Amino acid sequence: MTPELLAASSGSSGYWYLTRSTGTVALLLLTASVVLGVVDVRRWSSQRWPRFVIDSLHRNTALLAMVFLVLHILTSVLDGFAPISLADAIVPFGGSYRPLWLGLGAVSFDLLIAIVLTSVMRARIGVTTWRTVHWLVYASWPIALLHGLGTGSDVTRTWQLAISVVCAAGVLLALLARVLDRAAASPAARNAALGGAGAFSLFLALWLPSGPLGSDWARRSGTPTSLLPHASAHNKGAKR
């Protein structure tokens, strides 16, 4: 490790590295949980892999995603580079740092909190209510993906872009397998699912080149003017 990298890994920059890594891991785990839920892996149960084991895998993956998400939030707050508070992680669109994209992260986090709370109170609220709220996890995933693309400083790097593409492709393929495999599903539901997946894919294809992958995204995404000169230096330090 070079002296420059060692220095960048300490203090605020250390928190910055943790913020990036925990956010990426949280997205991967959330994607895995969504994929497991969408394809309904319980249908694959067998004597070797009973249903309760597969259900536990789905549930524990989601809980582990929440753990890394909390770590992602805490390290973002502790990092002194951007003015992010704990309130910004819960109350959407109220912050001064990239308010839209940070706000999407807060929305996704709030949806996941609702899922966790209703899961804890499942016996009291009933299975029907719990299942209805549980569908929010599928809404939280695309919002979380957009949050990462809009706020992430690594989005232009090949490895980070590849992770985002793999996550999106995994969910879209799982959705496609689910709607095509369920003969009993109504044509309206199947068309809605395929139409929504197609629209989201088209949006990403059109938005990314002119958005996060375009020029001057730091300014256009809502980075405070006072931080713009430091943002460039911050990113250069991470490339060493």
Residue pairs with C-beta under 8 A, 6 or more apart in sequence:
1 9
2 240
4 237
4 240
5 240
7 13
8 17
8 237
8 238
8 240
9 17
12 79
12 80
12 81
13 234
13 237
13 238
15 75
15 76
15 78
15 79
15 80
16 75
16 79
16 81
16 234
16 238
17 238
18 71
18 75
19 72
19 75
19 76
19 79
20 152
20 153
20 154
22 68
22 69
22 71
22 72
22 75
23 68
23 72
23 148
23 152
24 148
24 160
24 163
25 68
26 65
26 68
26 69
26 71
26 72
26 144
27 144
27 145
27 148
27 163
27 164
27 167
28 163
28 167
29 61
29 62
29 64
29 65
29 68
30 62
30 65
30 69
30 137
30 140
30 141
30 144
31 141
31 167
31 170
31 171
32 61
32 65
33 58
33 61
33 62
33 65
33 137
34 137
34 138
34 141
34 171
34 174
35 170
35 171
35 174
36 54
36 57
36 58
36 61
37 58
37 137
37 138
38 138
38 171
38 174
38 175
38 178
39 174
39 177
39 178
40 178
41 54
41 57
41 58
42 51
42 54
42 55
44 54
45 51
45 53
45 54
62 115
62 137
63 116
65 112
66 112
66 116
69 109
69 112
73 86
73 89
73 109
76 82
76 84
76 89
77 84
77 85
77 86
77 89
81 227
81 230
81 234
82 97
82 227
83 95
83 96
83 97
83 224
84 95
84 97
84 102
85 95
87 94
88 94
88 95
88 97
88 102
88 106
89 105
89 106
89 109
90 106
90 109
90 110
91 106
92 103
92 104
92 106
92 107
92 110
93 99
93 100
93 102
93 103
93 106
94 103
95 102
95 103
96 224
97 222
97 223
97 224
97 227
98 150
98 151
98 221
98 222
98 223
99 222
100 150
100 221
100 222
101 146
101 147
101 149
101 150
101 151
101 221
101 222
102 147
102 151
104 143
104 144
104 146
104 147
104 150
105 143
105 144
105 147
105 148
105 151
107 140
107 143
108 140
108 141
108 143
108 144
108 147
111 136
111 137
111 139
111 140
111 143
112 136
112 137
112 140
114 133
114 136
115 133
115 134
115 136
115 137
115 140
118 125
118 129
118 130
118 133
118 134
119 130
119 134
121 130
122 130
141 171
142 200
145 164
145 167
145 168
148 155
148 164
149 155
149 164
149 208
149 211
149 212
150 211
150 212
150 221
151 221
152 160
152 212
153 231
153 234
153 235
153 238
154 160
154 238
155 161
155 164
155 212
155 213
156 212
156 213
161 213
168 201
168 204
172 197
172 201
175 193
175 194
175 197
176 194
176 197
178 193
179 185
179 189
179 190
179 193
179 194
180 190
182 190
211 217
212 221
214 220
218 228
218 231
218 232
219 225
219 228
223 231
